[in-house]
Amino acid sequence: MQDSLRSHLRSLGTVLGQATKTATNAAMEVSRAVATEVGGARCLQDYALQAQVATGGPQGLWRIYSAQAKKSDAPFQVVSAWILDKRALTESDAGGGGRQGGLTRPSTKRLEAFLEQCRRDVQHLARLKHPLVLRLLSPLEETRTQMVFVTEAVVTSLADYLAACEGPPPPLSVSHPGNQSSPSAVRMSELELKHGVLQMADAIHFLHSGASMAHRGICPHAVFIARAGGWKLACFAFATPLDFRDGEASGGFDFSDRHPSMLAAALKPSLAYCAPELVASGAASAGGMLSACDAFSMAALTYELFAHRQLLPVGSDLITYESYIRSLTQRDLDGVPMELWGPLRGMLAPIPSARTPVEAFTASAYFQGDTRLRALRFLGTLMQREPAQKAAFFKDLETMLGSLDGRVLRTLVLPPVLGELHNAALAPTLVPLVMRLVASQSPEEAAEVTLPALRPLARGATGATLGALVAAAPALQAALPRAAAAGLVPGLLARGMAPEAPTATAETAARGAAALAPLALDFAGLKALVVPAARALCLSTTSAPVRVAAFEVLAGAAPRLDAGEAEATLAVAARVTAVDRSAPSVAAAAALGAALARQHGPDLAARCVLPMLCPLLVAPSLSAAQRAALMRAVRELLAVVEGATDKNGSVASAAPHHTGSAQARPGPASAMPAMGAADPADWLAATDTSPAAPGRTEPQHPARASVPLPPPQERWEGSGGTLSSLGSLSLAPMASNPSPRQRGALPLAPHQPQQAYAARGQSSQPSPSHSDPFTVKPSGIATQSNGRPVDPFAALLSSRAASVGRENPAGVKPAQSGIQPPGPAQSLI
């Protein structure tokens, strides 16, 4: 007996396993067939189908998928594909009296009626053209098992939004621009709801007045939130002309079945949002006012959006519906702003003739008294506005940005602003506004949404627009991903430094490039665009501040230039200083030479830097203090060259020629992209004279033994081994985290200050009444009277630029006389 039972159980298990396997295989085959058939639709051949984002249509039977264009030049990169699976409809309705897996004759009729209803829906969508009606991109395609069409991209329907916001709502004034995965983050702010409800009302008003149609099916599954942020009306399956007097329009819909099948329910509007005159029992009260039914449906949906619960939670029960309708005028509207209670009650009147029209609802003080809402509505109608109105509006909009949350800025403000960038008259005003809005975007979103609008503007910008873009270049570099910024920012800065650019634009571009050159700018763009533009600007400009700014660019790029680029840059500096020997240009050229000598060693210092600086010692525009500072700088370079010679008198090998690529440049990872490994015979390492910390031992390298370090007692005073008197003209090796003043420090060769003064015929110590504003300590550091080290090149830059009365053998435009030199904040030092 037990053996027989075991045998039967084994047989049963085998049968169940085979059945499960068969069902699984059948499901997989159906899934593959659906994917194959949908992918074969002509309207989707140019798109890659992605995840489902929403549901729509009667009973939410349409599944809406996001689709990405396969071609980069497609007019719509992201669209929405609407797919209706006929097999799911037959399976859902198969239990209505027929045999399993098939349809009875009534069910077949319902299926055909529903499919015809879907065809009529898409036909209406194709005919209606309005910014607030969902845009059809590809017409309906029908196969044996599928219906497919393509629209503009949507992110969700109001039905999906309300499902994601289940739970008690927060205060209406609270917005949640944070984590989009939680219901509290998905929930819209009051401003977003007000704006969306007004857009829905405008779409219905167009339907009534412009298309002479009644929707009759307004519900959460018929309103969608587009990818651009606006609300769109769709699903016109039950739409009919306003003057229709026959059939369902006058007889209403039959809701007598309390438990309809899926197909039967899809053939009627949702009872929870249906006006009484559309129900068969109340059709006699319609009085030919079909537009009033849309006002009732909109009021029910508006209540649900604010209160997050249905006004008529009736399902398909007609008796419960009629009970709610009788008490609707006394219904508590808790959860809705009190300013809307009166308008909503007027729209919910049981008698159509007594119902408040939609256009009167939008004119209520709740909407008209909100300045922010009126600004958002103005943005939605920019194409209809006059240029003067737009200019005045954008000036006022900048003051409102602080009161708008990040999601409103990204979805409702930024898209229309980007759409106006093509307007040459408005572009200079819009660029700073766009940069404020970009701050609310992630780098990836900025590259996807904002960058495509800025690229064509940057290519053709001139005048004030170019100046605004150039001023925004550092912000763009920080806001965009590095690869995206590499394709925009270097070219923009180079255009700003072009000879034909206005002087103010050129200076702004040069200041921005100088700030970005050491670290942020893409190396290929820096070398191919920015550095050549800066050299040309040095030669072409007649403005002293612009020339100094161009020198700053070259000095900032010095750590990323190879030896050939360094020599070409010094050749440009020599041509400039051969003509323009004003104090600012001399100081800028000296700083550039020091930076390049620091990077490439004593060989470059001896061949190029010193020959450029020595003639400047007799420049007539320098004061005594400035000339003394330049003399000290030259002596420092000579000491570097002398310290780098071996006992045979030959100069040690120069620093390696860096290419400037991110993989070839030495230095701390936090400060600068790494370059190639340093040569052990590096002169910088050989002349490392930074004071050792307590307990620190000097590293020993055999290759550095040929150039001994100075004794510790002969090292200079100052923080981190820098020469405070020369500031950025110094040449000491870069520390691991150099300060701005350490970044260009140079080692001070041992010398005796007393002997230096004696050689000039002066006493070993200057007298207190000496006219020189600097005093010299025995260590060789120039200090102020308070004992703090000073930068003599600050005094050098403080002099007025003086034109040189000589011919121009180098083709350089001398700086105009009478131009004030840049202040301390603009100087290189």
Buried (B, 14 or more C-beta within 10 A) or exposed (E): EEEEEEEEEEEEEEEEEEEEEEEEEEEEEBEEEBEEBBEEBEBBEBBEBEEEBBBBBBBBBBBBBBBEBEEEEEEBBBBBBBBBBBEBBBBBBBEBEBEEEEBBEBBBEBBEBBBEBBEBBBBBBEEBEBBBBBBBBBBBBBEEBBBBBBBBBBBBBBBBBBBBBEEEBEEBEEBBBEEEEEBEBBBBBBBBBBBBBBBBBBBBBBBBEEBEBBBBBBBBBBBBBBBBBBBBBBBBBBBBEBEBEEEBBBEBBBBEEEEBBBBBBBBBBBBBBBBBBBBBBBBEBBEBBBBBBBBBBBBBBBBBBBBBBBBBEBBBBBEBBBEBBEEBEEBEBEBBBEEBBBBBBBBBBBBBEEBBBBBBBBEBEBBEEBEBBEBBBBBBEBEEBEEEEBBEBBEEBEEEBEEBBBBBBBBBBBBBBBBBBEBBEBBBBBBBBBBBBBEBBEBEBBBBBBBEBBEEBBEEBEEBBBBBBBBBBBBBBBBBEEEBBBBBBBBBBBBBBBEEBBEBBBBBBBBBBBBBBBEBBBBEBBBBBBBBBBBBBBBBBBBBBBBBBBBBBBBBBBBBBBBEBBBEBBBBBBBBBBBBBBBBBBBBBBBBBBBBBBBBBBBBBBBBBBEBBBEBBEBEBBBEBBBBBBBBBBBBBBBBBEBBBEEEEEBBBBBBBBBBBBEBBBBEEEBBBBBBEBBEBBBBBBBBBBEEEEEEEEEEEEBBEBBEBBEEEEBBBBEEBBBBBBBBBBBBBBBEEBEEBBBBBBBBBBEEBBEBBEEEEEEEBBEEEEEEBBBBEEEBBBBEEEEEBBBBBBBBBBBBBBBBEEEEEBEBBBBEEEBEBBEEEBBBB
